[in-house]
Amino acid sequence: MAKIPVSLEVNGAKVGPLEVEEYTSMLDFLHEYLNLTGTKLGCGIGVCRACTIVVEREDGSLEPVRSCISNVGRFNGKTVTTVEGQAEHDSAGEIVALSPIQQAFLHNYSFQCGWCTAGFVNAATALIDQLKREPVGADAIEGVIDQALGEHICRCTGYVRYFRAVREVIESTPGLLKEAK
């Protein structure tokens, strides 16, 4: 099988160049080359979104991307964040603070088995980034959350708690909501 060179930044660390089999999925790359196993394989066809990671676009905005159906070559030269990279780490690599989304998920007991949680964390993180750039009115929160997370599948039916946690972060983070007139 042919190999391709891949260089990217994952969770703040430069990776590569590495020679990777041409048809390696990003999910397999994270698991097999970087030992980052927080991103989960759910359906394997991009429907459940458990495998969602965050990719920084050229303009600096964040995009949720399904890693099980995306070839690692697509990420060459990109900046990627997985669920492991969401929390704040100290110089020794130890977690010192969870991201606001992670903390809200814990506070709201938003998960049961946790298999889908990484996908929800990353999609919600991209949503928060979007709202920093384009705030919405308080009356639009439910629709915005549904648009960002509505296609994620949770077999344990944690949807209400996931949505409540994201709403809590949106409502408590200055600048994400338009000021009422």
C-alpha positions in Angstrom: 0.0 0.0 0.0 1.2 3.5 -0.9 2.3 5.8 1.9 1.9 9.6 2.2 3.7 12.1 4.4 1.7 13.8 7.1 2.5 16.8 9.3 0.0 18.5 11.5 -0.5 19.9 15.0 -2.6 17.8 17.4 -3.6 19.2 20.8 -0.9 21.8 20.6 2.0 19.5 19.6 3.6 19.2 16.2 3.3 15.8 14.7 5.4 14.6 11.8 6.3 14.4 9.2 5.2 10.7 9.4 4.8 8.2 6.6 1.2 6.9 6.8 -0.6 4.4 4.7 -2.6 6.4 2.1 -6.1 5.3 3.2 -5.6 5.6 6.9 -8.6 7.4 8.6 -7.9 10.2 11.0 -9.5 8.1 13.7 -7.1 5.3 13.1 -4.2 7.7 12.9 -5.1 9.2 16.3 -5.4 5.8 17.9 -2.5 3.9 16.2 0.1 6.6 15.7 -0.6 9.0 18.5 -2.2 6.8 21.2 -5.0 9.3 21.5 -8.0 7.0 22.2 -10.5 9.5 23.5 -12.1 9.9 20.1 -14.4 6.9 19.7 -15.4 4.7 16.8 -19.2 4.4 16.8 -20.8 3.5 13.6 -17.8 3.7 11.3 -19.7 5.5 8.6 -19.9 9.0 10.0 -23.6 8.9 11.1 -23.3 8.8 14.9 -20.6 11.5 15.2 -18.9 9.9 18.2 -15.6 10.4 16.3 -16.0 14.1 15.9 -12.8 16.2 16.3 -12.2 19.9 15.9 -10.1 21.3 13.1 -9.0 24.9 12.8 -9.9 26.5 9.5 -7.7 29.0 7.8 -9.6 32.0 9.3 -9.0 30.5 12.8 -12.6 29.4 13.3 -13.3 25.8 14.5 -15.0 23.1 12.5 -16.3 19.8 13.8 -15.1 17.0 11.6 -16.0 13.3 11.6 -12.7 11.5 11.9 -13.8 7.9 11.0 -14.7 8.9 7.4 -11.9 11.5 6.9 -8.6 10.4 5.4 -5.6 11.6 7.5 -4.1 13.3 4.4 -7.0 15.8 4.6 -5.4 17.1 7.8 -1.9 17.6 6.5 -0.7 21.1 7.7 -3.9 21.5 9.8 -4.4 22.1 13.5 -6.5 19.5 15.2 -7.9 19.2 18.7 -9.3 16.0 20.2 -11.1 15.6 23.5 -7.8 15.0 25.2 -6.7 18.5 24.1 -9.8 20.3 25.4 -8.7 20.6 29.0 -5.9 22.9 30.3 -2.7 21.1 31.1 0.4 22.1 33.1 4.0 21.8 31.9 4.1 18.1 33.0 1.0 17.3 30.9 -1.3 16.9 33.9 -4.8 18.3 33.6 -5.3 21.4 35.8 -8.7 22.5 34.5 -11.4 21.2 32.3 -12.8 23.2 29.5 -16.1 25.0 30.2 -18.0 22.4 28.1 -16.3 19.5 29.9 -17.1 21.0 33.3 -20.7 21.7 32.3 -21.1 18.1 31.1 -19.8 16.8 34.5 -22.0 19.2 36.4 -25.1 18.2 34.5 -24.3 14.4 34.5 -24.6 14.6 30.7 -23.4 11.1 29.9 -23.9 7.5 31.0 -21.5 5.2 29.2 -19.5 8.1 27.8 -18.9 6.6 24.3 -20.4 9.6 22.5 -19.1 12.2 24.9 -16.0 13.2 23.0 -18.0 13.9 19.9 -20.4 16.1 21.8 -17.6 17.9 23.6 -15.8 18.7 20.3 -19.0 19.7 18.5 -20.1 21.9 21.4 -16.6 23.5 21.5 -16.9 24.4 17.8 -20.4 25.8 18.5 -19.1 28.0 21.3 -16.4 29.3 19.0 -19.0 30.1 16.3 -21.1 32.0 18.9 -18.1 34.1 19.9 -17.9 35.2 16.3 -21.6 35.4 15.6 -23.7 35.7 18.8 -27.4 34.8 18.7 -30.5 36.0 20.5 -31.6 34.2 23.6 -34.7 33.0 21.8 -32.5 31.2 19.2 -30.4 29.1 21.7 -32.4 25.9 21.4 -32.3 26.0 17.6 -28.6 26.7 17.5 -27.8 23.8 19.9 -30.0 21.5 17.9 -28.3 22.4 14.7 -24.9 21.8 16.2 -25.6 18.6 18.2 -28.9 17.3 16.8 -27.3 14.7 14.5 -25.1 13.2 17.3 -26.3 9.9 18.5 -26.3 8.9 22.1 -27.6 5.4 22.7 -28.0 6.0 26.4 -30.3 9.0 25.7 -28.3 11.7 27.4 -29.5 14.3 24.9 -31.5 16.5 27.4 -28.5 16.7 29.7 -26.0 17.4 26.9 -28.3 20.1 25.5 -28.8 21.6 29.0 -25.1 21.7 29.7 -24.4 23.5 26.4 -27.2 25.9 27.0 -25.7 26.6 30.5 -22.3 27.4 28.9 -23.9 29.7 26.3 -25.9 31.6 28.8 -23.1 32.0 31.3 -20.3 33.0 28.8 -20.3 36.7 28.1 -20.5 37.7 24.4 -22.2 34.5 23.1 -25.7 36.1 23.2 -26.9 39.3 21.5 -27.9 42.0 23.9 -31.7 42.4 24.2 -32.9 45.6 22.7 
